[in-house]
Amino acid sequence: MNPGDQLKKRLQHFVALLLVGLAVFGMFAEPAHADDLAVKVRVQNQVQDAGGKTKKEPVAGVKVVVADASGASVGEGVTDAKGVALITLPAKADYTVTLDESTLPDGFALQEGDAERQVQGAAFVTSTVTVNYFTGAANRATVGWWSQFAQRLADGARFGLILAMCAVGLSLIFGTTGLTNFAHGELVTFGAMIAYILNTDRAITPWLAFPVAIIAGGAFGLAQNEFIYSPLRKRKIGLVSQMVVTVGVAIVLKNVFLRILGGRTKTFAAFNNQDCKRVGPICVTPRDATTAFISLIILVCVALALQKTRLGKATRAVSDNPDLASSTGIDSQKIIRLVWILGGMLAATGGIFRGLDEGVGPFIGSDLLFLMFAGITLGGLGSAYGALVGSFVIGLFVEVSTLGIPIMPGKNWPAPLDWLHNGVPSELKNVPAYVAMIIVLLVRPQGILGRRERVG
């Protein structure tokens, strides 16, 4: 059998495996149907603690009415114990959602008095449109800048540890194969999705669901290598062409995850509404403390394994110089397989922890992808230790950048300096990380722990 037929057969096997996997996932998932249009109204009361963090509590028993463009009522509902009312709609059109303020509990009021909300027909990209109402004056306590800074550092450290776990595998894959894997974010999403399906949909205890999801992430990473990238390497396909393949794989998997999870972010119900515990100026929930501690332990174990074990040393040798490593008797293909397994497991673990924090959605991993690249670039391309350090720094930078520096308050600053004074808007908090990546590429292309290489 010639190489072309072998590649075609492997691709057919991969497609068949993917279809079987979709069938299995379809048994677990309950995707939304396009015909079941609805408005999901969520009513929450906001309370801000002394640490500056806003806690949202569901408000039950609130009546909500939905009317069409002519003013005729098409449905109504009352929020449940989770503060949610789901109102089915007859068709995709313009509607007015009205909250009956007289049904709010005593002492509760809408923050802006906006009981009416308009929902346009174009908003029904998915079958359900969510409308949020917030009550309460958010009992604001005066929090000093240093207390806010300490809280942001704690949040950034936790985020940096999760980002580092995801990025180490991506860096090892690049180091051992030279492949820039734009589908690595989907390994993150895969782990979070499997954990959610097992834990929430199938009510399996986290102590079993999460390890199974991590193992599945490693198997999924290995499958990608064996059925896609290994055949491409054997045929001497260039790295640029392989990178284009990873983009295609990422697009396919995004749509698969969207089909399974739907367009809405889902949460692990067992880990919601946790009260934060105060440690000095820092407020942290048991969930966040546990994930940060486990992330730190995992990263330390990975670093020690790379430094002390034979497999770790072989991995670093293949990463430094694959041809020289092969000439000394190291099985490079075996090391590459192990790297894909390890990368998939680390990505799945990071996806689970991120899902516990932000919820599980079809794009949870792709949203982190360029932050991973920023961390790898900052730390040093191809260096696992560099990816670890760089991603941790990027995580800190992203969270702290929203705080700003209190320089001469009350002064009208130009736009760039206003960002420095007031902090970056939360929806743009990733931008400073990308700016840092560009600066590093211009000033020190090899990164913090990378080595200079002579070109030409």
C-alpha positions as CSV (number, residue, x, y, z in Angstrom):
1,M,0.0,0.0,0.0
2,N,1.5,3.4,-1.0
3,P,1.8,6.3,1.4
4,G,-1.2,8.1,-0.2
5,D,-3.5,5.2,0.4
6,Q,-2.2,4.8,4.0
7,L,-3.0,8.4,4.7
8,K,-6.4,8.1,3.2
9,K,-7.2,5.1,5.3
10,R,-6.0,6.7,8.5
11,L,-8.2,9.8,7.8
12,Q,-11.1,7.6,7.1
13,H,-10.5,5.8,10.5
14,F,-10.3,9.2,12.2
15,V,-13.5,10.4,10.7
16,A,-15.2,7.1,11.7
17,L,-13.9,7.5,15.3
18,L,-15.1,11.1,15.4
19,L,-18.6,10.1,14.3
20,V,-18.7,7.3,16.9
21,G,-17.6,9.8,19.5
22,L,-20.3,12.2,18.5
23,A,-22.9,9.4,18.7
24,V,-21.8,8.6,22.3
25,F,-21.7,12.3,23.3
26,G,-25.2,12.7,21.8
27,M,-26.5,10.1,24.2
28,F,-25.2,12.2,27.1
29,A,-26.1,15.6,25.8
30,E,-29.5,17.2,25.5
31,P,-28.9,19.9,22.8
32,A,-31.4,22.7,22.4
33,H,-33.8,22.4,19.5
34,A,-34.2,25.2,17.1
35,D,-38.0,25.1,17.2
36,D,-38.2,25.6,21.0
37,L,-37.8,29.3,21.2
38,A,-37.8,30.8,24.7
39,V,-36.8,33.8,26.8
40,K,-34.9,32.9,29.9
41,V,-35.3,35.6,32.5
42,R,-32.9,35.6,35.4
43,V,-33.4,37.8,38.5
44,Q,-30.5,38.2,40.9
45,N,-29.8,40.4,43.9
46,Q,-26.3,41.9,44.0
47,V,-24.5,42.2,47.3
48,Q,-20.9,43.5,47.4
49,D,-18.8,42.3,50.3
50,A,-16.0,44.2,52.1
51,G,-13.4,42.6,49.7
52,G,-15.0,44.3,46.7
53,K,-16.4,41.1,45.2
54,T,-20.0,41.1,44.1
55,K,-22.1,38.1,45.1
56,K,-25.2,37.4,43.2
57,E,-28.1,35.6,44.9
58,P,-31.2,34.3,43.0
59,V,-34.6,36.1,43.7
60,A,-37.5,33.7,43.6
61,G,-41.2,34.4,43.2
62,V,-40.9,37.3,40.7
63,K,-43.5,37.5,37.9
64,V,-42.4,38.3,34.4
65,V,-44.6,38.9,31.3
66,V,-43.6,38.8,27.7
67,A,-45.6,40.7,25.1
68,D,-45.4,40.8,21.3
69,A,-45.0,44.0,19.1
70,S,-48.7,44.7,19.3
71,G,-48.7,44.6,23.1
72,A,-50.5,41.3,23.4
73,S,-49.2,38.9,26.1
74,V,-47.6,35.8,24.7
75,G,-46.5,34.2,27.9
76,E,-45.6,34.8,31.5
77,G,-43.7,33.0,34.3
78,V,-42.5,33.2,37.9
79,T,-38.9,32.8,38.8
80,D,-38.0,29.6,40.6
81,A,-35.6,28.9,43.5
82,K,-32.7,29.6,41.1
83,G,-34.2,33.0,40.2
84,V,-35.0,31.8,36.6
85,A,-38.2,31.8,34.6
86,L,-38.3,30.2,31.2
87,I,-41.0,31.5,28.9
88,T,-41.7,29.7,25.6
89,L,-42.3,31.9,22.6
90,P,-44.4,31.1,19.4
91,A,-42.0,32.5,16.8
92,K,-38.8,34.4,16.2
93,A,-39.9,38.1,16.5
94,D,-39.6,41.3,18.5
95,Y,-40.8,41.1,22.1
96,T,-41.1,43.2,25.3
97,V,-40.1,41.6,28.6
98,T,-41.7,43.2,31.6
99,L,-40.8,42.5,35.2
100,D,-43.7,43.0,37.7
101,E,-41.9,45.1,40.4
102,S,-44.8,44.6,42.8
103,T,-43.8,40.9,43.1
104,L,-40.2,41.7,44.2
105,P,-39.5,40.9,47.9
106,D,-39.7,43.7,50.4
107,G,-36.6,45.9,50.3
108,F,-35.6,44.8,46.8
109,A,-35.7,47.1,43.8
110,L,-34.3,47.2,40.3
111,Q,-31.0,49.1,40.2
112,E,-32.0,51.3,37.3
113,G,-35.7,51.0,37.4
114,D,-35.7,49.3,34.0
115,A,-38.6,46.9,34.3
116,E,-39.1,46.7,30.6
117,R,-36.5,45.1,28.2
118,Q,-36.7,44.8,24.5
119,V,-35.7,41.6,22.8
120,Q,-35.2,41.8,19.0
121,G,-35.9,38.9,16.7
122,A,-32.3,39.0,15.5
123,A,-31.1,38.2,19.0
124,F,-32.3,34.6,18.6
125,V,-29.0,33.3,17.3
126,T,-29.6,30.2,19.5
127,S,-33.0,29.0,20.6
128,T,-33.0,30.9,23.9
129,V,-32.3,34.5,24.7
130,T,-31.3,35.4,28.3
131,V,-32.5,38.6,30.0
132,N,-30.9,39.5,33.3
133,Y,-32.4,41.7,36.0
134,F,-30.3,42.8,39.0
135,T,-31.8,44.1,42.2
136,G,-30.2,45.6,45.3
137,A,-28.0,48.6,45.9
138,A,-24.9,46.3,46.1
139,N,-24.0,47.2,49.7
140,R,-20.8,48.9,48.8
141,A,-18.0,49.0,51.3
142,T,-15.0,51.3,50.9
143,V,-12.1,49.1,49.9
144,G,-8.5,50.5,49.8
145,W,-6.4,50.2,46.7
146,W,-3.9,47.9,48.3
147,S,-6.7,45.5,49.4
148,Q,-8.1,45.5,45.8
149,F,-4.5,45.0,44.5
150,A,-4.0,42.0,46.8
151,Q,-7.3,40.5,45.7
152,R,-6.4,40.9,42.0
153,L,-3.0,39.3,42.6
154,A,-4.7,36.3,44.2
155,D,-7.2,36.0,41.3
156,G,-4.4,36.5,38.8
157,A,-2.2,33.8,40.4
158,R,-5.1,31.3,40.3
159,F,-5.8,32.2,36.6
160,G,-2.1,32.0,35.8
161,L,-1.8,28.5,37.3
162,I,-4.7,27.3,35.1
163,L,-3.3,29.0,32.0
164,A,0.1,27.5,32.7
165,M,-1.3,24.0,32.9
166,C,-2.9,24.5,29.5
167,A,0.1,26.1,27.9
168,V,2.8,23.6,29.0
169,G,1.3,20.9,26.8
170,L,1.1,23.3,23.9
171,S,4.7,24.3,24.4
172,L,5.9,20.7,24.6
173,I,4.0,19.8,21.4
174,F,5.7,22.7,19.6
175,G,9.1,21.8,21.1
176,T,9.0,18.1,20.1
177,T,7.2,18.4,16.7
178,G,7.6,22.1,15.6
179,L,3.8,22.2,15.2
180,T,1.9,25.3,16.2
181,N,-1.4,23.7,17.3
182,F,-4.3,26.1,16.9
183,A,-6.6,23.3,18.0
184,H,-5.1,23.0,21.5
185,G,-7.9,25.2,22.9
186,E,-10.4,22.5,21.8
187,L,-8.5,20.0,24.1
188,V,-9.3,22.4,26.9
189,T,-13.0,22.6,25.9
190,F,-13.1,18.8,25.5
191,G,-12.0,18.2,29.1
192,A,-14.5,20.7,30.5
193,M,-17.3,19.3,28.4
194,I,-16.8,15.7,29.4
195,A,-16.5,16.6,33.0
196,Y,-19.8,18.6,32.8
197,I,-21.6,15.8,31.0
198,L,-20.5,13.2,33.5
199,N,-20.9,15.3,36.6
200,T,-24.0,17.4,36.0
201,D,-26.0,15.5,33.3
202,R,-25.2,12.0,34.6
203,A,-24.9,12.9,38.3
204,I,-21.5,11.1,38.6
205,T,-19.5,12.3,41.6
206,P,-16.7,14.7,40.8
207,W,-14.1,12.3,42.3
208,L,-14.9,10.0,39.4
209,A,-16.1,12.3,36.7
210,F,-13.1,14.6,36.7
211,P,-10.4,11.9,36.5
212,V,-12.3,10.2,33.7
213,A,-12.5,13.5,31.8
214,I,-8.7,14.0,32.3
215,I,-8.0,10.5,31.0
216,A,-10.3,11.1,28.0
217,G,-8.4,14.4,27.3
218,G,-5.2,12.4,27.1
219,A,-6.8,9.8,24.8
220,F,-8.2,12.6,22.6
221,G,-4.8,14.2,22.3
222,L,-3.2,10.9,21.3
223,A,-6.0,10.2,18.8
224,Q,-5.3,13.5,17.1
225,N,-1.7,12.7,16.8
226,E,-2.1,9.1,15.6
227,F,-4.8,9.8,13.0
228,I,-3.9,13.3,11.7
229,Y,-0.5,14.7,12.5
230,S,1.7,11.5,12.6
231,P,0.7,10.5,9.1
232,L,1.4,14.1,7.9
233,R,4.8,14.0,9.5
234,K,5.6,10.6,7.8
235,R,4.7,12.1,4.5
236,K,7.0,15.0,5.1
237,I,4.2,17.5,5.0
238,G,5.5,21.0,5.9
239,L,4.8,22.6,9.2
240,V,2.9,25.5,7.6
241,S,0.5,23.0,6.0
242,Q,0.2,21.1,9.3
243,M,-0.6,24.4,11.0
244,V,-3.4,25.0,8.5
245,V,-4.8,21.5,9.3
246,T,-4.9,22.4,13.0
247,V,-7.0,25.5,12.1
248,G,-9.4,23.2,10.2
249,V,-9.6,20.8,13.1
250,A,-10.3,23.6,15.5
251,I,-13.2,24.9,13.4
252,V,-14.7,21.4,13.1
253,L,-14.4,20.7,16.9
254,K,-15.9,24.1,17.8
255,N,-19.0,23.3,15.8
256,V,-19.1,19.8,17.3
257,F,-19.0,21.3,20.8
258,L,-21.6,23.9,19.9
259,R,-23.9,21.1,18.8
260,I,-23.4,19.2,22.0
261,L,-23.4,22.0,24.5
262,G,-25.6,24.5,22.8
263,G,-24.9,28.3,22.8
264,R,-25.3,28.9,26.5
265,T,-22.7,28.7,29.2
266,K,-23.4,25.9,31.6
267,T,-22.3,25.7,35.2
268,F,-21.4,22.9,37.6
269,A,-24.4,23.1,39.9
270,A,-22.6,21.5,42.9
271,F,-20.0,24.2,43.0
272,N,-22.1,27.3,42.8
273,N,-23.0,29.8,45.5
274,Q,-20.0,29.2,47.6
275,D,-19.2,31.7,50.3
276,C,-15.7,33.2,50.2
277,K,-13.4,32.9,53.2
278,R,-11.4,35.9,54.2
279,V,-7.6,35.5,54.5
280,G,-6.4,39.0,55.4
281,P,-7.4,41.3,52.5
282,I,-8.1,38.4,50.2
283,C,-11.5,36.7,49.8
284,V,-11.4,33.2,48.3
285,T,-13.9,30.4,48.0
286,P,-13.1,26.8,48.9
287,R,-13.5,25.8,45.2
288,D,-11.0,28.4,44.0
289,A,-8.5,27.6,46.8
290,T,-8.7,23.9,46.0
291,T,-8.2,24.3,42.2
292,A,-5.3,26.7,42.8
293,F,-3.6,24.2,45.2
294,I,-4.1,21.2,42.9
295,S,-2.9,23.3,39.9
296,L,0.3,24.2,41.7
297,I,0.9,20.5,42.7
298,I,0.4,19.3,39.2
299,L,2.8,21.9,37.7
300,V,5.4,21.1,40.3
301,C,5.1,17.4,39.5
302,V,5.4,18.1,35.8
303,A,8.5,20.3,36.3
304,L,10.1,17.6,38.5
305,A,9.3,14.8,36.0
306,L,10.8,16.8,33.2
307,Q,13.9,17.5,35.2
308,K,14.5,14.2,37.1
309,T,12.9,11.2,35.2
310,R,14.4,9.4,32.2
311,L,11.3,10.2,30.1
312,G,11.4,13.8,31.1
313,K,15.1,14.1,30.1
314,A,14.3,12.3,26.8
315,T,11.4,14.7,26.2
316,R,13.7,17.7,26.8
317,A,16.3,16.1,24.5
318,V,13.7,15.7,21.7
319,S,12.5,19.2,22.2
320,D,16.1,20.6,22.0
321,N,17.2,18.6,18.9
322,P,14.9,15.8,17.6
323,D,17.5,14.5,15.0
324,L,20.3,14.4,17.6
325,A,18.0,12.7,20.1
326,S,17.1,10.0,17.6
327,S,20.7,9.4,16.8
328,T,21.4,8.7,20.5
329,G,18.8,5.9,20.6
330,I,15.8,7.9,21.9
331,D,12.5,6.8,20.3
332,S,11.3,10.2,19.2
333,Q,7.9,9.0,18.0
334,K,7.2,7.4,21.4
335,I,8.2,10.7,23.1
336,I,5.9,12.6,20.8
337,R,3.0,10.3,21.6
338,L,3.6,10.7,25.4
339,V,3.7,14.5,24.9
340,W,0.4,14.5,23.1
341,I,-1.1,12.4,25.9
342,L,0.4,14.7,28.6
343,G,-0.7,17.8,26.7
344,G,-4.2,16.5,26.4
345,M,-4.5,15.6,30.1
346,L,-3.1,19.0,31.2
347,A,-5.4,20.8,28.8
348,A,-8.4,18.8,30.1
349,T,-7.5,19.6,33.7
350,G,-7.2,23.3,32.9
351,G,-10.5,23.1,31.1
352,I,-12.2,21.6,34.1
353,F,-10.8,24.1,36.5
354,R,-11.7,27.0,34.2
355,G,-15.2,25.6,33.8
356,L,-15.6,25.5,37.6
357,D,-14.7,29.2,37.6
358,E,-16.4,30.6,34.5
359,G,-18.8,28.0,33.3
360,V,-18.6,25.5,30.5
361,G,-19.2,26.7,26.9
362,P,-18.2,25.6,23.4
363,F,-15.5,28.3,23.2
364,I,-14.0,28.1,26.7
365,G,-10.7,26.8,25.3
366,S,-10.5,28.9,22.2
367,D,-10.9,32.0,24.4
368,L,-7.7,31.0,26.2
369,L,-5.7,30.0,23.1
370,F,-4.0,33.4,22.4
371,L,-3.3,33.9,26.0
372,M,-1.5,30.6,26.0
373,F,0.5,31.8,23.0
374,A,1.3,35.0,24.8
375,G,2.5,33.1,27.8
376,I,4.6,30.8,25.7
377,T,6.1,33.7,23.8
378,L,6.9,35.6,27.0
379,G,8.5,32.5,28.6
380,G,10.3,31.2,25.5
381,L,9.1,29.2,22.5
382,G,9.5,25.5,22.9
383,S,10.5,25.7,26.6
384,A,8.1,24.0,29.0
385,Y,9.5,25.9,31.9
386,G,9.2,29.1,29.9
387,A,5.6,28.4,29.2
388,L,4.9,27.8,32.9
389,V,6.6,31.0,34.0
390,G,5.3,33.1,31.1
391,S,1.7,31.9,31.4
392,F,1.7,32.6,35.2
393,V,2.9,36.2,34.6
394,I,0.3,36.7,31.8
395,G,-2.4,35.5,34.2
396,L,-1.3,38.0,36.9
397,F,-1.0,40.8,34.3
398,V,-4.6,40.2,32.9
399,E,-6.2,40.4,36.3
400,V,-4.2,43.3,37.7
401,S,-4.5,45.4,34.5
402,T,-8.2,46.1,35.3
403,L,-7.3,47.8,38.6
404,G,-5.4,50.9,37.5
405,I,-3.0,53.1,39.4
406,P,-4.6,55.9,41.5
407,I,-2.5,58.8,40.1
408,M,-4.1,62.3,40.7
409,P,-7.7,61.2,41.0
410,G,-10.3,63.6,39.5
411,K,-8.0,64.8,36.7
412,N,-9.2,64.4,33.1
413,W,-6.6,62.2,31.4
414,P,-6.1,61.5,27.7
415,A,-7.5,58.0,26.7
416,P,-4.2,56.0,27.0
417,L,-3.4,57.6,30.4
418,D,-7.0,57.2,31.5
419,W,-6.6,53.4,31.1
420,L,-3.5,53.6,33.2
421,H,-5.3,55.6,35.9
422,N,-8.7,53.7,35.9
423,G,-7.5,50.3,34.7
424,V,-8.4,48.5,31.5
425,P,-12.1,47.8,30.9
426,S,-12.9,44.3,32.0
427,E,-14.1,43.3,28.5
428,L,-10.6,44.4,27.2
429,K,-8.5,42.9,29.9
430,N,-6.7,40.5,27.6
431,V,-5.4,43.3,25.4
432,P,-2.4,44.2,27.7
433,A,-1.3,40.5,27.4
434,Y,-1.2,40.7,23.6
435,V,0.6,44.1,23.8
436,A,3.2,42.4,26.1
437,M,3.6,39.6,23.6
438,I,4.3,42.0,20.8
439,I,6.8,43.9,22.9
440,V,8.6,40.7,23.9
441,L,8.8,39.7,20.2
442,L,10.3,43.0,19.3
443,V,12.8,43.3,22.3
444,R,13.6,39.8,23.3
445,P,12.2,37.3,20.8
446,Q,13.6,34.3,22.6
447,G,11.5,35.1,25.7
448,I,12.4,35.0,29.4
449,L,13.9,31.5,29.5
450,G,14.5,30.9,25.8
451,R,17.9,30.8,24.1
452,R,19.2,32.9,21.2
453,E,19.6,31.0,18.0
454,R,21.7,32.0,15.0
455,V,19.7,32.1,11.8
456,G,21.4,31.5,8.4
